[in-house]
Amino acid sequence: MVRCSYARDSGIEKNATVTKYSDYRSKEPTTLERHVELQSTYDELSESHDEHFKLVRAICGANGPGKTTPLFARDIVILSVLNRSLDLADSFLWSFNRWNLSTAAPAVRMQVDNVLRLSLLSRAGSGPVVDLLLSGDPLNKIRDPLAPPDKKFKLTDERLRLYARERFPWLDLVYEKSSGWVHFSAVHIGVTLEITEDRQLSGHFPSDINLYPFDFLEQVLWSMNEATSGVLDIAREFAKAKADALGNHYGNTNG
């Protein structure tokens, strides 16, 4: 016979300020409290917040003569990606440390998406690719402008990965893993149900933090850190190129 057990209601009134879920989680250690060995990687990702601001200042800050900085179409793409990247990193940090991996893990795939688009822009330079990215049209329906003239490849993720993998050796692995994290998977089942040694089915709602494998937590955090670093590396390259083109009046990423 299989029986299912579950965590009892916290007893909080429905109209209370603190939700039942928040109350339930507040009684448990955070992810970092449970796994202190993840702290350094978590801190590294957290520090990326400031780097986003430095790069935005370098790209569009008023650092030059007359306190003005020209803004190019390519800059709009980069600034938009940096905005998205900062949002993703911030939401990841918050949700990861609260054991909300259903939110944190898919954010990795979206950050990889930022890496793919900036990598394409880095390879192609200004021109048609900038217009494509600004159009908002799905890239997988557009012909790859970097493909040989006699080929009619679409800008699928496979083509985008082609332009990024040489620079980022981790890309293919993280892409595959994070694509799986977007969808309902065995991990979600594993933190909801377990079969005990006496063959009883134990159900957990909300998810049981003890059932999250450490390797999974480590992979998710490492992947987000690598993807975010990738975004910043390419954006930093663009900021330097702009500074050089404008006679080094702009692009100070140190302040």
C-alpha positions in Angstrom: 0.0 0.0 0.0 1.2 3.5 -0.8 0.4 6.4 1.5 1.0 10.1 1.0 1.8 12.6 3.7 2.2 16.3 3.6 3.2 19.3 5.6 0.4 20.6 7.8 -1.2 24.1 7.4 0.8 26.8 9.3 -2.5 28.0 10.8 -2.1 31.6 9.6 -5.2 33.5 8.9 -6.0 34.0 5.2 -6.0 37.8 5.5 -2.7 37.8 7.5 0.2 40.0 6.2 2.6 37.1 6.1 1.5 34.4 3.7 1.4 30.7 4.7 4.2 30.1 2.2 6.4 32.9 3.5 5.8 31.7 7.1 6.7 28.1 6.1 9.9 29.1 4.4 11.0 31.5 7.2 11.3 28.6 9.6 13.8 26.9 7.4 17.5 27.8 6.7 18.1 29.7 3.4 19.9 27.9 0.7 23.2 29.6 1.7 22.7 28.9 5.3 22.3 25.2 4.4 25.2 25.2 1.9 27.8 27.8 2.9 30.2 26.4 0.3 28.0 28.2 -2.3 28.5 31.6 -0.7 31.6 32.7 -2.8 29.9 32.0 -6.1 26.7 33.6 -4.9 28.7 36.7 -3.8 30.4 36.9 -7.2 27.1 37.0 -9.0 25.8 39.6 -6.5 28.8 41.8 -7.2 27.9 41.8 -10.9 25.1 44.3 -10.1 27.6 47.1 -9.8 29.4 46.0 -13.0 26.1 46.4 -14.9 25.8 50.0 -13.8 29.5 50.8 -14.6 29.0 49.5 -18.2 25.8 51.5 -18.7 27.7 54.6 -17.5 30.6 53.8 -19.9 28.3 53.3 -22.9 25.9 56.3 -22.4 27.3 58.4 -19.6 28.1 62.0 -20.2 31.9 61.7 -19.8 33.2 63.5 -22.8 33.6 67.1 -24.0 30.4 69.0 -23.6 29.2 66.3 -21.2 27.5 64.5 -24.1 27.8 61.0 -25.5 26.5 59.9 -28.9 24.1 57.0 -28.8 24.2 54.5 -31.6 21.7 51.9 -32.6 24.1 49.2 -31.4 24.2 50.9 -28.0 20.4 50.5 -27.7 20.7 46.8 -28.1 23.5 46.5 -25.6 21.8 48.7 -23.0 18.6 46.7 -23.4 20.4 43.4 -22.9 22.2 44.9 -19.8 18.8 45.9 -18.4 17.4 42.4 -18.9 20.6 40.8 -17.5 20.4 42.9 -14.3 16.8 42.0 -13.8 17.6 38.3 -14.3 20.6 38.3 -12.0 18.6 40.1 -9.3 15.6 37.8 -9.4 17.9 34.8 -9.5 19.7 35.8 -6.4 16.5 36.4 -4.5 14.7 33.2 -5.5 17.7 30.9 -5.3 18.4 31.7 -1.7 14.7 31.1 -0.9 14.8 27.6 -2.5 12.6 28.8 -5.3 14.4 26.9 -8.0 11.3 26.9 -10.2 12.0 30.6 -10.7 15.8 30.7 -10.4 16.7 27.8 -12.8 14.8 29.0 -15.8 16.4 32.4 -15.4 19.7 30.8 -16.5 18.3 30.0 -19.9 17.1 33.6 -20.4 20.6 34.8 -19.5 22.1 32.4 -22.0 19.7 34.0 -24.5 21.4 37.3 -23.8 24.8 35.8 -24.4 23.7 34.4 -27.7 22.4 37.7 -29.0 25.4 39.7 -27.9 27.7 37.1 -29.4 25.9 37.5 -32.7 26.2 41.2 -32.5 29.9 40.9 -31.7 30.6 38.7 -34.7 28.5 40.7 -37.2 29.2 44.2 -36.1 26.9 47.2 -36.9 24.6 46.9 -39.8 21.8 44.4 -40.6 22.1 42.4 -37.4 21.5 45.5 -35.3 18.4 46.2 -37.3 17.2 42.6 -36.8 17.7 42.7 -33.1 15.9 46.0 -32.8 13.0 44.8 -34.9 11.8 42.4 -32.2 11.1 39.8 -34.9 11.7 36.1 -34.0 15.3 35.4 -35.1 14.5 31.8 -36.0 12.4 33.1 -38.9 15.1 35.4 -40.3 17.9 34.4 -42.7 21.4 34.2 -41.0 23.3 37.2 -42.5 26.6 35.6 -41.6 25.9 32.4 -43.5 27.5 31.8 -46.9 25.6 33.5 -49.7 24.5 30.2 -51.2 23.1 29.0 -47.9 19.7 29.9 -46.5 20.2 29.1 -42.9 17.8 30.6 -40.4 19.0 32.2 -37.2 18.1 29.3 -35.0 19.6 28.8 -31.6 21.9 26.2 -33.2 23.3 29.0 -35.5 23.5 31.4 -32.6 25.4 28.9 -30.5 27.8 28.4 -33.4 28.9 32.0 -33.0 29.3 31.9 -29.3 30.7 28.5 -28.4 34.3 29.2 -29.3 34.5 32.1 -26.9 32.4 30.3 -24.2 33.4 26.6 -23.9 30.6 26.1 -21.3 27.9 27.3 -23.6 26.5 24.1 -25.1 26.4 22.3 -21.8 24.7 25.2 -20.0 22.3 25.7 -22.9 21.2 22.1 -22.9 20.9 22.0 -19.1 19.1 25.3 -18.7 16.7 24.5 -21.5 15.6 21.4 -19.5 15.2 23.6 -16.4 12.6 25.7 -18.2 10.3 22.7 -18.5 8.6 20.5 -16.0 11.2 17.8 -15.2 12.2 15.1 -12.8 13.7 17.6 -10.4 10.2 19.0 -9.8 8.9 15.5 -9.1 11.9 14.7 -6.9 11.3 17.6 -4.5 7.5 16.8 -4.3 7.4 13.1 -3.9 9.8 10.5 -2.5 9.5 6.7 -1.9 10.7 5.8 1.6 12.6 2.6 2.4 9.4 0.9 3.6 7.9 1.8 0.1 5.6 4.5 1.4 5.0 7.5 -0.9 5.8 10.7 1.0 4.4 13.9 -0.5 5.8 17.4 0.2 4.0 20.7 -0.3 5.6 23.1 -0.5 8.7 21.4 -1.9 11.1 19.8 0.6 14.4 21.6 0.7 16.1 18.4 1.9 15.3 16.8 -1.5 17.2 19.3 -3.6 20.5 17.6 -4.7 23.5 19.7 -3.9 24.9 19.0 -7.3 21.8 20.5 -8.9 22.0 23.7 -6.7 25.7 24.0 -7.5 25.1 23.6 -11.3 22.4 26.2 -11.4 24.3 28.8 -9.5 27.5 28.2 -11.4 25.7 28.3 -14.7 24.0 31.7 -13.9 27.3 33.1 -12.8 29.0 32.0 -16.1 26.2 33.3 -18.3 26.1 36.7 -16.5 29.9 37.0 -16.7 29.5 36.3 -20.5 27.1 39.1 -20.9 29.3 41.5 -19.1 32.5 40.4 -20.9 30.9 41.2 -24.3 29.4 44.4 -23.1 32.7 45.5 -21.7 34.3 44.8 -25.1 31.7 47.0 -26.8 32.3 49.8 -24.3 36.0 49.8 -24.9 35.5 49.8 -28.7 33.2 52.8 -28.4 35.8 54.6 -26.2 38.6 53.9 -28.7 36.4 55.0 -31.6 35.6 58.3 -29.9 39.2 59.1 -28.9 39.0 57.6 -25.4 36.8 60.5 -24.2 34.2 57.9 -23.2 34.0 54.4 -21.9 35.5 54.6 -18.5 34.4 51.4 -16.8 36.2 52.0 -13.6 33.9 54.6 -12.0 
